[in-house]
Amino acid sequence: MINPAMIFLILLLAIGFFAKNNSLMIAVLFLILLKVAGADEKIFAFIQGKGINWGVTIITIAVLAPIASGAIGFKELTDAVKLPYAWVALATGIAVALIAKGGISLLQEDPHITVALVFGTILAVALFNGIAVGPLIGAGIAYSTMKIFEWVSKAF
């Protein structure tokens, strides 16, 4: 029962506890429960294949909830576009979505990059109270950086 994966999860649980990061603790406890129940082999591959899409869907639901509740409507939208910050936010939202698009393919194609990105995300969540969207955005930034590096390498 105690194997390197379980030890790693317990270490992450402790880091989450000391960092007071509920998201990390809940995620790790969920995975530990699946392992203890013996459902890990069946479910982990499924989660790895669909989890990013689920996460994006849940984040999208959270972002759209104020629209659905009526807290944000057309009046707020028209008021927002009068502010320079709204235009910066709009441009940033477009840029991040386009960057993340490349990240999805990188995460699917290169498991070595995935390990580094996931570990970086774990560190940011546990130690700096970050939010675990890091692997997708990080992969997108890494993908973009690699493409720029390839372009520059070919040019010279």
Secondary structure as UniProt FT lines:
FT   HELIX           4..18
FT   TURN            19..20
FT   HELIX           22..37
FT   HELIX           40..69
FT   HELIX           74..80
FT   TURN            81..82
FT   HELIX           84..109
FT   HELIX           111..128
FT   TURN            132..133
FT   HELIX           134..155
//
